[in-house]
Amino acid sequence: MEFEVKRPHQGDKWYDEGDTRVADERDVGHLIANGILVPKTAAASKSKTKAAASKPKTKAAAPPENKTSD
């Protein structure tokens, strides 16, 4: 299974942030639990959610079209 590296660490070799690590989930379960590795499918969905959440939101209500008519 492929994982995205979120924090640098040394496994069978040195992995930097953003690298892809291929490993058995049973072998790296402790790294997944500590947030060091994220499964590639979960990493992709989180980045999409983060991009959608970064859009600015309007705080004020839009003014009425015509203030004189009630």
C-alpha positions, 0 to 999 in steps of 0.5 A, spaced: 500 500 500 502 507 498 502 512 504 504 519 503 509 521 508 507 527 513 513 527 517 520 525 516 523 519 519 527 513 517 525 506 516 528 502 511 531 508 508 530 516 510 523 519 508 522 526 507 515 530 508 511 529 501 515 522 499 511 516 497 512 510 502 510 503 499 509 498 505 504 493 508 499 497 513 501 492 518 508 494 518 507 501 519 501 501 523 504 505 529 506 510 524 499 511 521 497 512 528 502 517 530 500 521 523 507 520 520 504 516 514 497 517 511 494 512 506 494 515 499 487 515 498 486 519 504 491 524 503 488 526 496 481 527 499 484 531 505 487 536 500 481 537 496 477 538 503 482 543 505 482 547 498 475 547 499 475 550 506 480 555 504 475 560 500 473 566 504 466 567 506 462 573 506 461 575 513 456 581 512 449 580 509 448 583 502 444 590 502 437 590 499 436 592 492 432 598 493 432 601 500 425 605 499 420 600 498 417 596 504 
